[in-house]
Amino acid sequence: MTETVLVTIDGAVATVSLNRPHRHNAWTGRMHAEYKSTMSTLDTNLDIRAIVVTGAGNTFCVGGDSEALAGHADRGGYDPGESVNVTNPGSNLAPEFDHDLAWHYGLRVPVIAAINGACAGIGLALTLFCDLRFISANAKCTTAAPKLGLPAEYGMSWTLPRIIGVTRATDLLLSGRIFTGEETRDWGLWNGVAADGAGAVAMAQQWAQSLATSAGPNAVATTKAQIYRDLIRHDVGASVDESIALINDATQTAEYREGVAALREKRPPQF
């Protein structure tokens, strides 16, 4: 546990809370560093099978702290703060993903964003690198950058069009306008829209607990790695060939034998 990031564990699910509620969980270099360190520790803990990321209080993250943003303006350049000295997490980290926030794709476990309130700038960018996203219907979100005189940040020009398509992504990226979970309910951006922030966290934790108790951890880790490799691979044949080789490896594991036994015995698997 760190000062700007809190961790609670319930069974095989860890909940990571961005913890600067007095500043609406605004992002700083220290939070960046502590978040990466926390996620690295959780990813190497084999007892953890899913991670929920949310914000302390009633806000997810309003983006970069305004004082830090002012410092960038004074210096005439971006200062990542303490985060520059922290190694990117991820045991399946391809070179293409060995970059700020993109390292989420290399984590062993799925990361589920629970957007319980306002979410802007780097806060939104972080959620786009999560594997699933649940949001409060009234949560206000924005890419923020153009209204600060900045271009798209932290890969949002790459992630957002891939999630919701170029036309809708262009709307949000160029305008920096505020949008809500309810307005974008059917955009493919969210896995679920809850009535409020507590509901969004509950949705995310329920999904995480279900995964942790019903899916083989090795199968989940392997499949997650496949998804992001194939996101940047343009050869469907290579994907098919890799999947066959991975299936062959999996059939030799105790996890597979338990899955088949549970199916034949009509009982939940014990992974």
C-alpha positions, 0 to 999 in steps of 0.5 A: 500500500502507498499513499496515493494508491490504496489496495484491498484484496477480497479472495483472488480479486484486488481493488486498486483505488487512486487515492487523492480524493482531496484533489479529485484523484488528480494524477501526479508523478508520484501517483504514476510511480506508485500505481506502476509499482502497485500493479507490478506487485499484484501481477506477480502475486499468483493468488491474484486473478483480477484487478479492479481499478477505481477512484477513492471517494466519488471521483475516478481521476480528473486528469493531471493535477492542475499544479503539475500542469502549470509546472509543465507550462512554466518549464515549456515541456512535459515532466513525468515526475518520479514515474520515469524511474519505475520499470514498466510492469508486465510479464508478457510485455511485448516491445510495442507495449513497453511504454507508459500505460500500454504496459497494461496489455502485458499484465498477467491478469485482467484489469477492470476499470470501475469509473465511479465518477469524473474521469478526464485526461490521463484518467480516461487514457488509463481506463482505455488500456484496461481490459474491461470498463464499467461506469456510472451513468452520470459519470462525466468524462472528457479527453480534456487535451484540446481544451488545454491546447494539447494533442491527444495524450497517452495513446488515446488516438490509438486506443479510442478509435479501436474501441469505438471507431474513428468517427466517434473517437474523432468527435471526442478527441477533437472537441474535448467535450464532456460526455457521460456513461449514459450518453455513450452507453451503446458505443461499445466503450463500456461493458456495463453502465450502472446507476451510480458510482457504487454500482459501477464498482460493484459491477466490476467486482462482480465480473472480476469475482466470477472470472476468478472462480470460473476460468482457468488462470493460465487460460485467462493469462494466455488469452489476454496475451493473444488478444493484444498480440493479435491487435497489432498483428496483421496475419490471421494465419499466424494467429491461427497457427499460434492458437493451435500450438497454445492449445496443444500446450494447454492440453498437457496441463493440470488446469485442462484436466480439471476443466474437462473433469468438471465438465464431465462431472457436471460441477464447477471447476476448481482452478 
